[in-house]
């Protein structure tokens, strides 16, 4: 069996020439950056975007696909979301918890309201998976990350993003 080694310009050329799709391109980029002697990889998402052109939302989606395929495990870290509009709600925490328990809202709506009810006065909001994984919300970190990805792909009526996700860094443990 032959081992093939690709350098960064070759990986980029494969993407440019449509030999690799975005998911495959992201995988190769992550592998290229990975330290061969260490299964843990900390990804500076801003640097990754500037070097490889993959934004936070797309990177998270690809990492979640790799986690589903059992290639890696995402280690949730604190992140920041920025609301596209100064959204507010009159719904209470108790109402959201009750609607979730009764099956009246899905995970995306549940996470949206959990975030909104914990939002401070500004548009930027720090989000720690540890905060949401315990009562009253009890949202597993993987579910929180998945739903943040879903919410960040939605837009408001004025065309602005509902939220913009800023991971800063994300840590993964490679399983393969």
N, C-alpha and C positions, 0 to 999 in steps of 0.2 A: 504494500500500500504506500502510495506517495503522499507526502505532506505538502500542501500548497500554502504558501505564505503570500499574503497580499499586503501591500502598503496602502497608506491612506489615499494617494491619488488614484490608485487602481480601484479601490472600493468606490470612490466618488465617480469614476468613469463608468463603472458597472451600473450605477444608479442613473447617471446622465444618459446612458445608452439604453435605458429601460430593460436591462438584464436583471436587475434587482428591483423589487417593489419597495415601498417605504418601510414595511416591516422587516424585510430581509436586510435592507440597508442599515436600519437601526441596530439589528442584531450584529451585523459585521462591525459596525462602528463601536458598539459596546465591547465586543470581543477584542478588537484592535486596541482599545484603551485598557483592557483588563490586565492586571498583573498576574502572570502565569503561575506564580507561586502562592497566590492568595485567592481564596474563594469569595471573600468579601470585597465588594467594589463600591466606593462612594463616588457618586456622579455629581459633579457640579453642573447643574442643569443650564445655567446661563452660558458657561463655557462650552457645554455640549451643543447648545443651540448655535452659538457663534461659529463653532468649528464644523458642525455637521448639518445645520439648518433644520433641526428637529425641535419644535417648540415643546413647552412643558406638557400641554394636553396630549399631544401626539406621542411624546416619549412615555408618559404615564400609560396611555392606551397600549402601546407596544410592550411595555414592561408587564402589564397585567396579562396580556396574551402569553408572554413567556412564562409567567407564573402559572397560568392555567395549563400550559403544556408541561409543567413541572421542570422547567429549565432553570428557574431561579425562584427565590423567595424575596419579596419586597419587605424591607424593614421600614415601617412608617416613621417619619420624622415630622417635626413641627414645620408648618408651611404657612403661607399668607395667601388669603384670597382677597381680591379687590372687587367690590360690588360695582356693576356697571351703572347702577342708579342707586339713589339713597332709598332703598326699599324699606318699608315698615309693614307691620301686620297688627291686626287687632285680635288675632287668634291667640289663645293662651297655651302654655306648655301642657297643661292638663288635657286640653282639647286635642292637641297633636298626639299625645301619648295614647289617648283613648281611641282616636281614629286609626292609629297604627295597630293597636291591639284588636280592634274590630275589623281590620282588613279593608278599611275605607280609603287608605292612601298607600301608595307603593313606596319602596325604599328611597327613590329619588325625591319624592315630595317630603318624606320624613326627614331626610338629611337636609333638604332645603330649609324646612321650618326649624330644625334644630340649629342650623347655622344662623338663620335670621333672628331667632329668639335670643341668641347669644351675641348678637352683633352690638358693637358699641355705637358711638355717635358718628364715627367717620366711615369712609368707604373701605378702608383697609382693615382686615380682621385676621389676627393670628389664629391658626387652627392647629390644635394638638390632638392627634389620634387618642392619646391617653385620656383627655378630657371627655371625649365622646364615647369611649369604650365602657365607661362606668355608668351607674344609675345617675340620672333618670333615663338617659338616652340609650345606653347599652348597644352602641353601634360598633360592631367589630371593625378593627382598623382596615382590613381588606375591603369591607363593604363601604366604609367612609371614602377610601381612595377611589373606588370604582364609581361611586355616586358623585364625588367631586369632579371626576372626569366627565360624567354625563351632564352635570349641571353646567360645567364650563364650556360645553359645546352648544349650549342653548343661547338664543338671543332675545333681547327685549323687543318691544314693538318699534322702538326708535332705531333698531339695528345694533345697539350696543350689546356686548356680552353680558349675560346675567351675572357671571363672575369670571374673573381672570385668575388663574391658578399660578402661584409662584412657589415652586417647590424649593428653590435655592439649591439644596442638595437632596439626593435620595440615595439610600443605601440598599444594596441587594446582596444576597448570598447566592452564588451560582451553585446549582445542584448537579450540573453536568460538566 
